[in-house]
Amino acid sequence: MSWHSDPTADRAIDNLTREWKKMTALAVRIRENPNTDWAERQSRLFVGIYSRLLTDPIESLKGRSGE
């Protein structure tokens, strides 16, 4: 699906959407089992715009990730 007439912009939006979904799914996994070394290491990836994924209600994250 094309959002812009510019193919470069389309690819950029697709890449961002794909990464957002990946990080959302990872945040759900971390928040469902937070007391592990793995979860602590992975939570360090959530900086900048992704930091809200660790604080938003988990129900809204599950809706966004398609679970």
N, C-alpha and C positions, 0 to 999 in steps of 0.2 A: 504494500500500500504506500503510495507516494503522498507525502505531506507537503513537499515543496517542489518547485520546478527545478531546483538545484540538486543534482544527485549527491553531491558532497554533503549537503545539509541533511538529506535523507539518511545517508549512512551514519552520520554523527548522531542523529536522533535515535536510530535503531540501536546503535552501540550503547548509548546511554540508557535506553529502555531495557536492554538485555542485562546490563550491569546492575541496574536498580533492582530488577527482579531477582537476580542472583544474590545480591546483598540482603534483600528482604527475606528470602528463603533461609539464608545463613543466620540472620538475626532471629528468626523464629526458632531455629534449632538451638541457638545459644540460650535463648530465653526459656525454652522448655527444659533445658538441663544445664543450669548456670554454674553449678558447683563442681566443675571439672577443670583440669589443667588445659584441656583442649579449648573449652569455651573461653577461658581467660586469654589464651594466646590469640584466638580468633577475634575477640572483642577489640583488640588493638587496631584492627583494620578499619574500625568505624570512627573515622574522623571527618570533619567538614560536614557536608550535606548528609552523610550517612549516619552521623551520630544520633539523629532523631529516631532511627530505626530501633535503637536499644531503649528508648524511653516512651515511644508511642504505645497505645494499648495494643496488646498482642492480637486481639480480634480484628483490628483494622489492618494489621500486617498480613494476617492470613487471608483476608479478602483481597489484598493487593497482589499477593504472590500466586493466587489461583488455587490455593489449597482448600 
